[in-house]
Amino acid sequence: MTTPKPLYTRENSTFSCPLQWGLTVFWRSPPGSDEWFSALAAALEPDGIRLLGHRFESPEVSQFAISTQPQVTPVLIVQRVKGRLQHAVRDRWSKPFHGNYALRSFGKVTRTVVENYVAQQVDHHPMADPRIDERLRRFQIANDDVDLSQPQRTSQGLFWHNLHIVLVHRERWMEVREETLRRIHDMILGASRAKGYLLSRAGILPDHVHLALGCPIDVAPVDVALGFLNNLAFVHGMRPVFQFGGFIGTFGEYDSGAVKS
């Protein structure tokens, strides 16, 4: 059986993507200064990685604030920052870092705010017919077994790759049929299991969908969103019911204000 060609691709879809991260790396000996910062920032820009700031949490611990383009995987952030920085200081140290790291997603608001917002979508968008509201409530997803405050792990580090994704119908077309809502609900659960996503919340509305989930370190945010768009298209008979794009934002235990302070 031929696999259907994806309707939604990187080439034809446009996303609003405030993607922010905090990366912690550990020096083998104190570097003393961050005179290398400007050169490192310039070297990372072509990779779709922007350095927003740096501080020494202690003499041997560097913490970076970073924003990325949606095609950048979290693992690439770690590889490129450590690799480009190693190149920048190669005259002083051949192996400047320990292998371990911590990568933390964050956003404008915290995880608690995002999860509560997604969980309250039916209340935020009441329908004229209360029976439709009750139908919608049955298809909301709240998985309390998923704790996105806890890190995921690799052999060398800890990471948080938490995304808030919003996908909207074209022309805000409304879908309230019970069977279709059930298929959307089941597809979101099934796709999350198949991809290894940690789905915490899903807000399923007549004309848009909110998702709050944790993702693997080697998957780009844009590909997470595109995967759901194409699965939703399958639910709708391979029709592009959803807009070609959407919103993808990172979140975590801290907001961007706390990181800047």
PyRosetta script that sets phi, psi and omega in degrees:
from pyrosetta import init, pose_from_sequence

init()
pose = pose_from_sequence("MTTPKPLYTRENSTFSCPLQWGLTVFWRSPPGSDEWFSALAAALEPDGIRLLGHRFESPEVSQFAISTQPQVTPVLIVQRVKGRLQHAVRDRWSKPFHGNYALRSFGKVTRTVVENYVAQQVDHHPMADPRIDERLRRFQIANDDVDLSQPQRTSQGLFWHNLHIVLVHRERWMEVREETLRRIHDMILGASRAKGYLLSRAGILPDHVHLALGCPIDVAPVDVALGFLNNLAFVHGMRPVFQFGGFIGTFGEYDSGAVKS")
pose.set_psi(1, 130.0)
pose.set_omega(1, -178.3)
pose.set_phi(2, -72.9)
pose.set_psi(2, 132.7)
pose.set_omega(2, 176.8)
pose.set_phi(3, -73.0)
pose.set_psi(3, 130.4)
pose.set_omega(3, 179.7)
pose.set_phi(4, -59.5)
pose.set_psi(4, 140.7)
pose.set_omega(4, 176.6)
pose.set_phi(5, -69.8)
pose.set_psi(5, 132.8)
pose.set_omega(5, -179.3)
pose.set_phi(6, -59.1)
pose.set_psi(6, 134.9)
pose.set_omega(6, 174.9)
pose.set_phi(7, -77.1)
pose.set_psi(7, -36.0)
pose.set_omega(7, -174.6)
pose.set_phi(8, -106.8)
pose.set_psi(8, 125.1)
pose.set_omega(8, -177.4)
pose.set_phi(9, -133.2)
pose.set_psi(9, 169.9)
pose.set_omega(9, 175.1)
pose.set_phi(10, -60.7)
pose.set_psi(10, -31.9)
pose.set_omega(10, -175.2)
pose.set_phi(11, -75.5)
pose.set_psi(11, -32.7)
pose.set_omega(11, -174.4)
pose.set_phi(12, -107.3)
pose.set_psi(12, 5.8)
pose.set_omega(12, -176.4)
pose.set_phi(13, -122.2)
pose.set_psi(13, 144.2)
pose.set_omega(13, -178.8)
pose.set_phi(14, -127.2)
pose.set_psi(14, 130.0)
pose.set_omega(14, -176.3)
pose.set_phi(15, -122.2)
pose.set_psi(15, 145.7)
pose.set_omega(15, 165.3)
pose.set_phi(16, -85.7)
pose.set_psi(16, 122.4)
pose.set_omega(16, -166.7)
pose.set_phi(17, -136.8)
pose.set_psi(17, 79.3)
pose.set_omega(17, 169.9)
pose.set_phi(18, -78.4)
pose.set_psi(18, 93.0)
pose.set_omega(18, -174.6)
pose.set_phi(19, -112.2)
pose.set_psi(19, 113.0)
pose.set_omega(19, -175.4)
pose.set_phi(20, -128.6)
pose.set_psi(20, 148.5)
pose.set_omega(20, -173.2)
pose.set_phi(21, -145.0)
pose.set_psi(21, 151.3)
pose.set_omega(21, 168.1)
pose.set_phi(22, -115.7)
pose.set_psi(22, 124.4)
pose.set_omega(22, -179.4)
pose.set_phi(23, -115.1)
pose.set_psi(23, 128.3)
pose.set_omega(23, 176.7)
pose.set_phi(24, -112.4)
pose.set_psi(24, 126.4)
pose.set_omega(24, 175.7)
pose.set_phi(25, -125.3)
pose.set_psi(25, 157.5)
pose.set_omega(25, -170.1)
pose.set_phi(26, -121.8)
pose.set_psi(26, 116.9)
pose.set_omega(26, -179.7)
pose.set_phi(27, -78.0)
pose.set_psi(27, 150.0)
pose.set_omega(27, 174.6)
pose.set_phi(28, -75.1)
pose.set_psi(28, -29.9)
pose.set_omega(28, 174.3)
pose.set_phi(29, -146.7)
pose.set_psi(29, 152.1)
pose.set_omega(29, -174.8)
pose.set_phi(30, -60.2)
pose.set_psi(30, 128.8)
pose.set_omega(30, 179.0)
pose.set_phi(31, -77.2)
pose.set_psi(31, -19.1)
pose.set_omega(31, 175.6)
pose.set_phi(32, 88.4)
pose.set_psi(32, -38.7)
pose.set_omega(32, 179.6)
pose.set_phi(33, -153.9)
pose.set_psi(33, 170.8)
pose.set_omega(33, 175.1)
pose.set_phi(34, -116.7)
pose.set_psi(34, 45.7)
pose.set_omega(34, 178.4)
pose.set_phi(35, -62.6)
pose.set_psi(35, -14.6)
pose.set_omega(35, 180.0)
pose.set_phi(36, -83.6)
pose.set_psi(36, -3.5)
pose.set_omega(36, -169.4)
pose.set_phi(37, -59.8)
pose.set_psi(37, -48.1)
pose.set_omega(37, -176.3)
pose.set_phi(38, -62.2)
pose.set_psi(38, -42.2)
pose.set_omega(38, 178.9)
pose.set_phi(39, -66.0)
pose.set_psi(39, -39.2)
pose.set_omega(39, 178.6)
pose.set_phi(40, -64.9)
pose.set_psi(40, -44.1)
pose.set_omega(40, 179.9)
pose.set_phi(41, -59.6)
pose.set_psi(41, -44.0)
pose.set_omega(41, 179.9)
pose.set_phi(42, -65.0)
pose.set_psi(42, -37.3)
pose.set_omega(42, -179.0)
pose.set_phi(43, -69.6)
pose.set_psi(43, -28.3)
pose.set_omega(43, -176.3)
pose.set_phi(44, -85.2)
pose.set_psi(44, -23.2)
pose.set_omega(44, -176.2)
pose.set_phi(45, -54.6)
pose.set_psi(45, -44.2)
pose.set_omega(45, 179.2)
pose.set_phi(46, -64.0)
pose.set_psi(46, -18.1)
pose.set_omega(46, 178.0)
pose.set_phi(47, -84.1)
pose.set_psi(47, 0.2)
pose.set_omega(47, -176.0)
pose.set_phi(48, 79.7)
pose.set_psi(48, 20.1)
pose.set_omega(48, -177.5)
pose.set_phi(49, -120.4)
pose.set_psi(49, 124.7)
pose.set_omega(49, 179.7)
pose.set_phi(50, -114.9)
pose.set_psi(50, 126.4)
pose.set_omega(50, 174.9)
pose.set_phi(51, -81.6)
pose.set_psi(51, 122.1)
pose.set_omega(51, 178.6)
pose.set_phi(52, -94.3)
pose.set_psi(52, -23.9)
pose.set_omega(52, -179.4)
pose.set_phi(53, 178.4)
pose.set_psi(53, 169.0)
pose.set_omega(53, 178.2)
pose.set_phi(54, -149.7)
pose.set_psi(54, 146.4)
pose.set_omega(54, 171.1)
pose.set_phi(55, -149.2)
pose.set_psi(55, 156.1)
pose.set_omega(55, 171.8)
pose.set_phi(56, -91.6)
pose.set_psi(56, 111.5)
pose.set_omega(56, 176.5)
pose.set_phi(57, -69.0)
pose.set_psi(57, -31.3)
pose.set_omega(57, 169.5)
pose.set_phi(58, -152.5)
pose.set_psi(58, 170.7)
pose.set_omega(58, -175.6)
pose.set_phi(59, -55.5)
pose.set_psi(59, -25.7)
pose.set_omega(59, -177.0)
pose.set_phi(60, -111.9)
pose.set_psi(60, 11.9)
pose.set_omega(60, -177.8)
pose.set_phi(61, -128.4)
pose.set_psi(61, 118.5)
pose.set_omega(61, 176.6)
pose.set_phi(62, -101.6)
pose.set_psi(62, 135.2)
pose.set_omega(62, 175.2)
pose.set_phi(63, -120.9)
pose.set_psi(63, 126.0)
pose.set_omega(63, -178.8)
pose.set_phi(64, -112.1)
pose.set_psi(64, 138.8)
pose.set_omega(64, 166.9)
pose.set_phi(65, -100.3)
pose.set_psi(65, 131.5)
pose.set_omega(65, -167.8)
pose.set_phi(66, -138.5)
pose.set_psi(66, 144.5)
pose.set_omega(66, 165.4)
pose.set_phi(67, -121.6)
pose.set_psi(67, 153.5)
pose.set_omega(67, -175.2)
pose.set_phi(68, -136.9)
pose.set_psi(68, 159.2)
pose.set_omega(68, 168.5)
pose.set_phi(69, -76.1)
pose.set_psi(69, 155.4)
pose.set_omega(69, -171.8)
pose.set_phi(70, -68.0)
pose.set_psi(70, -17.2)
pose.set_omega(70, 180.0)
pose.set_phi(71, -83.7)
pose.set_psi(71, -5.8)
pose.set_omega(71, -177.1)
pose.set_phi(72, -84.8)
pose.set_psi(72, 123.8)
pose.set_omega(72, 176.3)
pose.set_phi(73, -79.3)
pose.set_psi(73, 151.5)
pose.set_omega(73, 176.5)
pose.set_phi(74, -57.6)
pose.set_psi(74, -37.4)
pose.set_omega(74, -179.7)
pose.set_phi(75, -64.5)
pose.set_psi(75, -31.5)
pose.set_omega(75, 177.7)
pose.set_phi(76, -67.5)
pose.set_psi(76, -34.2)
pose.set_omega(76, 176.4)
pose.set_phi(77, -56.7)
pose.set_psi(77, -50.4)
pose.set_omega(77, -178.7)
pose.set_phi(78, -61.2)
pose.set_psi(78, -48.0)
pose.set_omega(78, -176.8)
pose.set_phi(79, -62.9)
pose.set_psi(79, -45.0)
pose.set_omega(79, -175.4)
pose.set_phi(80, -72.8)
pose.set_psi(80, -43.3)
pose.set_omega(80, -179.2)
pose.set_phi(81, -62.8)
pose.set_psi(81, -48.0)
pose.set_omega(81, -179.2)
pose.set_phi(82, -67.5)
pose.set_psi(82, -39.9)
pose.set_omega(82, -179.3)
pose.set_phi(83, -67.4)
pose.set_psi(83, -45.8)
pose.set_omega(83, 180.0)
pose.set_phi(84, -67.7)
pose.set_psi(84, -36.8)
pose.set_omega(84, 179.2)
pose.set_phi(85, -69.5)
pose.set_psi(85, -39.1)
pose.set_omega(85, 176.0)
pose.set_phi(86, -59.4)
pose.set_psi(86, -40.1)
pose.set_omega(86, 178.3)
pose.set_phi(87, -65.0)
pose.set_psi(87, -38.1)
pose.set_omega(87, -177.1)
pose.set_phi(88, -67.6)
pose.set_psi(88, -28.5)
pose.set_omega(88, -176.9)
pose.set_phi(89, -110.3)
pose.set_psi(89, 17.3)
pose.set_omega(89, -172.8)
pose.set_phi(90, -61.4)
pose.set_psi(90, -25.5)
pose.set_omega(90, -179.8)
pose.set_phi(91, -69.6)
pose.set_psi(91, -22.2)
pose.set_omega(91, -177.9)
pose.set_phi(92, -102.8)
pose.set_psi(92, -36.8)
pose.set_omega(92, -177.1)
pose.set_phi(93, -139.3)
pose.set_psi(93, 134.0)
pose.set_omega(93, 175.4)
pose.set_phi(94, -82.9)
pose.set_psi(94, -32.0)
pose.set_omega(94, 177.3)
pose.set_phi(95, -132.1)
pose.set_psi(95, 83.2)
pose.set_omega(95, -171.4)
pose.set_phi(96, -76.3)
pose.set_psi(96, -20.7)
pose.set_omega(96, -169.8)
pose.set_phi(97, -118.6)
pose.set_psi(97, 153.5)
pose.set_omega(97, 161.0)
pose.set_phi(98, -73.7)
pose.set_psi(98, 163.3)
pose.set_omega(98, -176.8)
pose.set_phi(99, -75.9)
pose.set_psi(99, -22.8)
pose.set_omega(99, -174.0)
pose.set_phi(100, -78.4)
pose.set_psi(100, 161.7)
pose.set_omega(100, -178.2)
pose.set_phi(101, -160.9)
pose.set_psi(101, 169.3)
pose.set_omega(101, 169.4)
pose.set_phi(102, -138.8)
pose.set_psi(102, 129.7)
pose.set_omega(102, 178.8)
pose.set_phi(103, -122.1)
pose.set_psi(103, 123.7)
pose.set_omega(103, -173.0)
pose.set_phi(104, -126.3)
pose.set_psi(104, 123.1)
pose.set_omega(104, 172.9)
pose.set_phi(105, -75.9)
pose.set_psi(105, 145.9)
pose.set_omega(105, 172.7)
pose.set_phi(106, -149.5)
pose.set_psi(106, 170.0)
pose.set_omega(106, -177.8)
pose.set_phi(107, -153.6)
pose.set_psi(107, -165.4)
pose.set_omega(107, -177.9)
pose.set_phi(108, -65.4)
pose.set_psi(108, -33.2)
pose.set_omega(108, 178.3)
pose.set_phi(109, -128.8)
pose.set_psi(109, 167.8)
pose.set_omega(109, -174.4)
pose.set_phi(110, -84.1)
pose.set_psi(110, 169.9)
pose.set_omega(110, 176.6)
pose.set_phi(111, -55.6)
pose.set_psi(111, -44.6)
pose.set_omega(111, -178.5)
pose.set_phi(112, -58.6)
pose.set_psi(112, -42.8)
pose.set_omega(112, 179.6)
pose.set_phi(113, -64.7)
pose.set_psi(113, -45.3)
pose.set_omega(113, -179.0)
pose.set_phi(114, -62.7)
pose.set_psi(114, -49.2)
pose.set_omega(114, -177.3)
pose.set_phi(115, -63.3)
pose.set_psi(115, -41.1)
pose.set_omega(115, 178.2)
pose.set_phi(116, -65.2)
pose.set_psi(116, -39.7)
pose.set_omega(116, 179.6)
pose.set_phi(117, -63.0)
pose.set_psi(117, -45.5)
pose.set_omega(117, 179.5)
pose.set_phi(118, -64.9)
pose.set_psi(118, -39.7)
pose.set_omega(118, -178.2)
pose.set_phi(119, -67.1)
pose.set_psi(119, -21.6)
pose.set_omega(119, -175.4)
pose.set_phi(120, -104.0)
pose.set_psi(120, 19.4)
pose.set_omega(120, -174.5)
pose.set_phi(121, -61.4)
pose.set_psi(121, -39.6)
pose.set_omega(121, -179.1)
pose.set_phi(122, -63.1)
pose.set_psi(122, -38.7)
pose.set_omega(122, 177.7)
pose.set_phi(123, -69.5)
pose.set_psi(123, -32.3)
pose.set_omega(123, 179.8)
pose.set_phi(124, -72.2)
pose.set_psi(124, -25.8)
pose.set_omega(124, -175.3)
pose.set_phi(125, -128.9)
pose.set_psi(125, 65.7)
pose.set_omega(125, -177.3)
pose.set_phi(126, -67.0)
pose.set_psi(126, 142.5)
pose.set_omega(126, 176.7)
pose.set_phi(127, -90.0)
pose.set_psi(127, 160.0)
pose.set_omega(127, 179.0)
pose.set_phi(128, -65.0)
pose.set_psi(128, -32.5)
pose.set_omega(128, 179.4)
pose.set_phi(129, -98.8)
pose.set_psi(129, 113.5)
pose.set_omega(129, -178.7)
pose.set_phi(130, -61.2)
pose.set_psi(130, -21.3)
pose.set_omega(130, 178.0)
pose.set_phi(131, -67.1)
pose.set_psi(131, -33.0)
pose.set_omega(131, 176.4)
pose.set_phi(132, -68.5)
pose.set_psi(132, -39.4)
pose.set_omega(132, 176.4)
pose.set_phi(133, -58.8)
pose.set_psi(133, -43.7)
pose.set_omega(133, -179.8)
pose.set_phi(134, -65.8)
pose.set_psi(134, -36.8)
pose.set_omega(134, 176.4)
pose.set_phi(135, -63.7)
pose.set_psi(135, -45.0)
pose.set_omega(135, -179.6)
pose.set_phi(136, -62.0)
pose.set_psi(136, -37.9)
pose.set_omega(136, -178.5)
pose.set_phi(137, -59.5)
pose.set_psi(137, -32.5)
pose.set_omega(137, -177.9)
pose.set_phi(138, -67.8)
pose.set_psi(138, -19.9)
pose.set_omega(138, -174.8)
pose.set_phi(139, -109.2)
pose.set_psi(139, 9.3)
pose.set_omega(139, 172.7)
pose.set_phi(140, -75.4)
pose.set_psi(140, 151.2)
pose.set_omega(140, -177.9)
pose.set_phi(141, -118.3)
pose.set_psi(141, 124.9)
pose.set_omega(141, 174.4)
pose.set_phi(142, -136.6)
pose.set_psi(142, 107.0)
pose.set_omega(142, -176.1)
pose.set_phi(143, -104.4)
pose.set_psi(143, 95.3)
pose.set_omega(143, -177.9)
pose.set_phi(144, -74.0)
pose.set_psi(144, -8.0)
pose.set_omega(144, 174.9)
pose.set_phi(145, -77.0)
pose.set_psi(145, -13.9)
pose.set_omega(145, 178.5)
pose.set_phi(146, -96.3)
pose.set_psi(146, 124.4)
pose.set_omega(146, 179.0)
pose.set_phi(147, -118.3)
pose.set_psi(147, 97.1)
pose.set_omega(147, -176.6)
pose.set_phi(148, -76.7)
pose.set_psi(148, -2.4)
pose.set_omega(148, 173.1)
pose.set_phi(149, -75.2)
pose.set_psi(149, -19.2)
pose.set_omega(149, -177.3)
pose.set_phi(150, -90.3)
pose.set_psi(150, 144.3)
pose.set_omega(150, -178.7)
pose.set_phi(151, -74.9)
pose.set_psi(151, 155.1)
pose.set_omega(151, 162.3)
pose.set_phi(152, -91.8)
pose.set_psi(152, 166.0)
pose.set_omega(152, -171.4)
pose.set_phi(153, -133.3)
pose.set_psi(153, 145.6)
pose.set_omega(153, 166.1)
pose.set_phi(154, -115.6)
pose.set_psi(154, -176.5)
pose.set_omega(154, -179.9)
pose.set_phi(155, -66.5)
pose.set_psi(155, -21.1)
pose.set_omega(155, -175.5)
pose.set_phi(156, -120.6)
pose.set_psi(156, -10.2)
pose.set_omega(156, -174.1)
pose.set_phi(157, -157.1)
pose.set_psi(157, 176.9)
pose.set_omega(157, 175.7)
pose.set_phi(158, -111.0)
pose.set_psi(158, 145.9)
pose.set_omega(158, 176.9)
pose.set_phi(159, -149.1)
pose.set_psi(159, 151.5)
pose.set_omega(159, 171.1)
pose.set_phi(160, -122.7)
pose.set_psi(160, 119.9)
pose.set_omega(160, 177.4)
pose.set_phi(161, -125.5)
pose.set_psi(161, 75.8)
pose.set_omega(161, -175.1)
pose.set_phi(162, -103.2)
pose.set_psi(162, 126.4)
pose.set_omega(162, -175.8)
pose.set_phi(163, -122.2)
pose.set_psi(163, 140.4)
pose.set_omega(163, 168.0)
pose.set_phi(164, -108.4)
pose.set_psi(164, 116.2)
pose.set_omega(164, -176.9)
pose.set_phi(165, -115.8)
pose.set_psi(165, 134.7)
pose.set_omega(165, 177.0)
pose.set_phi(166, -126.0)
pose.set_psi(166, 124.0)
pose.set_omega(166, -179.8)
pose.set_phi(167, -121.8)
pose.set_psi(167, 131.3)
pose.set_omega(167, -168.9)
pose.set_phi(168, -123.4)
pose.set_psi(168, 140.2)
pose.set_omega(168, 176.4)
pose.set_phi(169, -64.1)
pose.set_psi(169, 145.6)
pose.set_omega(169, 172.5)
pose.set_phi(170, -64.2)
pose.set_psi(170, 132.6)
pose.set_omega(170, -179.7)
pose.set_phi(171, 57.4)
pose.set_psi(171, 20.9)
pose.set_omega(171, 177.5)
pose.set_phi(172, 53.7)
pose.set_psi(172, 36.7)
pose.set_omega(172, 176.1)
pose.set_phi(173, -59.1)
pose.set_psi(173, 138.4)
pose.set_omega(173, -172.5)
pose.set_phi(174, -101.2)
pose.set_psi(174, 131.0)
pose.set_omega(174, 177.1)
pose.set_phi(175, -121.4)
pose.set_psi(175, 115.3)
pose.set_omega(175, -178.5)
pose.set_phi(176, -127.2)
pose.set_psi(176, 6.6)
pose.set_omega(176, 180.0)
pose.set_phi(177, -68.0)
pose.set_psi(177, 133.4)
pose.set_omega(177, -173.3)
pose.set_phi(178, -60.7)
pose.set_psi(178, -44.4)
pose.set_omega(178, -177.1)
pose.set_phi(179, -64.6)
pose.set_psi(179, -39.3)
pose.set_omega(179, 178.5)
pose.set_phi(180, -67.9)
pose.set_psi(180, -41.6)
pose.set_omega(180, 176.7)
pose.set_phi(181, -60.3)
pose.set_psi(181, -38.8)
pose.set_omega(181, 178.6)
pose.set_phi(182, -65.1)
pose.set_psi(182, -41.2)
pose.set_omega(182, 179.9)
pose.set_phi(183, -66.5)
pose.set_psi(183, -37.9)
pose.set_omega(183, 175.9)
pose.set_phi(184, -62.9)
pose.set_psi(184, -47.4)
pose.set_omega(184, 178.0)
pose.set_phi(185, -55.9)
pose.set_psi(185, -49.6)
pose.set_omega(185, -176.7)
pose.set_phi(186, -68.6)
pose.set_psi(186, -35.6)
pose.set_omega(186, 178.6)
pose.set_phi(187, -65.3)
pose.set_psi(187, -43.1)
pose.set_omega(187, 179.9)
pose.set_phi(188, -61.1)
pose.set_psi(188, -43.8)
pose.set_omega(188, 177.8)
pose.set_phi(189, -64.6)
pose.set_psi(189, -46.4)
pose.set_omega(189, -177.2)
pose.set_phi(190, -65.7)
pose.set_psi(190, -42.9)
pose.set_omega(190, 179.5)
pose.set_phi(191, -64.8)
pose.set_psi(191, -38.2)
pose.set_omega(191, 179.1)
pose.set_phi(192, -64.4)
pose.set_psi(192, -43.4)
pose.set_omega(192, 178.2)
pose.set_phi(193, -63.6)
pose.set_psi(193, -44.1)
pose.set_omega(193, -176.6)
pose.set_phi(194, -64.0)
pose.set_psi(194, -34.4)
pose.set_omega(194, -176.8)
pose.set_phi(195, -92.6)
pose.set_psi(195, -5.4)
pose.set_omega(195, -178.3)
pose.set_phi(196, 77.1)
pose.set_psi(196, 25.2)
pose.set_omega(196, 177.4)
pose.set_phi(197, -82.2)
pose.set_psi(197, 147.8)
pose.set_omega(197, 175.8)
pose.set_phi(198, -97.8)
pose.set_psi(198, 88.4)
pose.set_omega(198, -176.1)
pose.set_phi(199, -80.1)
pose.set_psi(199, 115.8)
pose.set_omega(199, 179.4)
pose.set_phi(200, -93.0)
pose.set_psi(200, -48.3)
pose.set_omega(200, -177.1)
pose.set_phi(201, -141.9)
pose.set_psi(201, 147.7)
pose.set_omega(201, 168.3)
pose.set_phi(202, -139.9)
pose.set_psi(202, 125.0)
pose.set_omega(202, 175.3)
pose.set_phi(203, -104.3)
pose.set_psi(203, 110.2)
pose.set_omega(203, -175.8)
pose.set_phi(204, -104.5)
pose.set_psi(204, 113.4)
pose.set_omega(204, -178.0)
pose.set_phi(205, -115.6)
pose.set_psi(205, 166.9)
pose.set_omega(205, -178.9)
pose.set_phi(206, -59.9)
pose.set_psi(206, -30.3)
pose.set_omega(206, -175.3)
pose.set_phi(207, -126.4)
pose.set_psi(207, 6.4)
pose.set_omega(207, 174.6)
pose.set_phi(208, -163.4)
pose.set_psi(208, 167.6)
pose.set_omega(208, -177.1)
pose.set_phi(209, -133.9)
pose.set_psi(209, 135.2)
pose.set_omega(209, 171.5)
pose.set_phi(210, -110.2)
pose.set_psi(210, 139.5)
pose.set_omega(210, 175.8)
pose.set_phi(211, -130.9)
pose.set_psi(211, 138.2)
pose.set_omega(211, 171.7)
pose.set_phi(212, -126.4)
pose.set_psi(212, 117.0)
pose.set_omega(212, -171.4)
pose.set_phi(213, -153.8)
pose.set_psi(213, 158.0)
pose.set_omega(213, 172.0)
pose.set_phi(214, -101.7)
pose.set_psi(214, 140.4)
pose.set_omega(214, -172.1)
pose.set_phi(215, -125.0)
pose.set_psi(215, 160.8)
pose.set_omega(215, 177.4)
pose.set_phi(216, -63.5)
pose.set_psi(216, 161.4)
pose.set_omega(216, -176.7)
pose.set_phi(217, -74.9)
pose.set_psi(217, -21.1)
pose.set_omega(217, -174.8)
pose.set_phi(218, -103.1)
pose.set_psi(218, 17.8)
pose.set_omega(218, 179.2)
pose.set_phi(219, -115.7)
pose.set_psi(219, 129.9)
pose.set_omega(219, 179.5)
pose.set_phi(220, -74.6)
pose.set_psi(220, 141.8)
pose.set_omega(220, 178.2)
pose.set_phi(221, -52.4)
pose.set_psi(221, -40.1)
pose.set_omega(221, -178.5)
pose.set_phi(222, -63.5)
pose.set_psi(222, -33.6)
pose.set_omega(222, -178.6)
pose.set_phi(223, -75.4)
pose.set_psi(223, -28.0)
pose.set_omega(223, 172.8)
pose.set_phi(224, -62.7)
pose.set_psi(224, -49.4)
pose.set_omega(224, -178.7)
pose.set_phi(225, -64.8)
pose.set_psi(225, -43.2)
pose.set_omega(225, 180.0)
pose.set_phi(226, -63.0)
pose.set_psi(226, -37.2)
pose.set_omega(226, 177.8)
pose.set_phi(227, -60.4)
pose.set_psi(227, -43.9)
pose.set_omega(227, 178.2)
pose.set_phi(228, -67.8)
pose.set_psi(228, -39.7)
pose.set_omega(228, 178.0)
pose.set_phi(229, -59.3)
pose.set_psi(229, -43.0)
pose.set_omega(229, -178.8)
pose.set_phi(230, -71.8)
pose.set_psi(230, -34.1)
pose.set_omega(230, 174.3)
pose.set_phi(231, -68.0)
pose.set_psi(231, -37.7)
pose.set_omega(231, 176.3)
pose.set_phi(232, -66.6)
pose.set_psi(232, -36.1)
pose.set_omega(232, 175.9)
pose.set_phi(233, -61.6)
pose.set_psi(233, -37.9)
pose.set_omega(233, 177.8)
pose.set_phi(234, -62.2)
pose.set_psi(234, -41.8)
pose.set_omega(234, 177.1)
pose.set_phi(235, -57.6)
pose.set_psi(235, -36.4)
pose.set_omega(235, -176.7)
pose.set_phi(236, -95.4)
pose.set_psi(236, 28.8)
pose.set_omega(236, 175.4)
pose.set_phi(237, 70.2)
pose.set_psi(237, 34.7)
pose.set_omega(237, -179.3)
pose.set_phi(238, 59.5)
pose.set_psi(238, 36.0)
pose.set_omega(238, 173.8)
pose.set_phi(239, -106.6)
pose.set_psi(239, 141.1)
pose.set_omega(239, -179.5)
pose.set_phi(240, -79.2)
pose.set_psi(240, 69.6)
pose.set_omega(240, 179.5)
pose.set_phi(241, -66.4)
pose.set_psi(241, -34.3)
pose.set_omega(241, -177.5)
pose.set_phi(242, -90.2)
pose.set_psi(242, 154.0)
pose.set_omega(242, 175.9)
pose.set_phi(243, -60.0)
pose.set_psi(243, 154.5)
pose.set_omega(243, 177.6)
pose.set_phi(244, -84.0)
pose.set_psi(244, 75.7)
pose.set_omega(244, -177.9)
pose.set_phi(245, 146.6)
pose.set_psi(245, -158.2)
pose.set_omega(245, -179.0)
pose.set_phi(246, 156.7)
pose.set_psi(246, -156.8)
pose.set_omega(246, -179.4)
pose.set_phi(247, -116.9)
pose.set_psi(247, 134.3)
pose.set_omega(247, 173.2)
pose.set_phi(248, -133.3)
pose.set_psi(248, 117.2)
pose.set_omega(248, 178.7)
pose.set_phi(249, -132.0)
pose.set_psi(249, 146.6)
pose.set_omega(249, 174.5)
pose.set_phi(250, -85.2)
pose.set_psi(250, 156.6)
pose.set_omega(250, 172.2)
pose.set_phi(251, -152.4)
pose.set_psi(251, 166.9)
pose.set_omega(251, -180.0)
pose.set_phi(252, -168.9)
pose.set_psi(252, -157.8)
pose.set_omega(252, -176.9)
pose.set_phi(253, -76.8)
pose.set_psi(253, -21.1)
pose.set_omega(253, 179.8)
pose.set_phi(254, -117.5)
pose.set_psi(254, 151.6)
pose.set_omega(254, 173.6)
pose.set_phi(255, -99.0)
pose.set_psi(255, 173.1)
pose.set_omega(255, -174.7)
pose.set_phi(256, -65.9)
pose.set_psi(256, -29.0)
pose.set_omega(256, 176.8)
pose.set_phi(257, -64.0)
pose.set_psi(257, -41.0)
pose.set_omega(257, 178.9)
pose.set_phi(258, -66.5)
pose.set_psi(258, -37.6)
pose.set_omega(258, 179.9)
pose.set_phi(259, -66.6)
pose.set_psi(259, -41.3)
pose.set_omega(259, -179.3)
pose.set_phi(260, -67.6)
pose.set_psi(260, -32.2)
pose.set_omega(260, -178.4)
pose.set_phi(261, -76.5)
pose.dump_pdb("model.pdb")
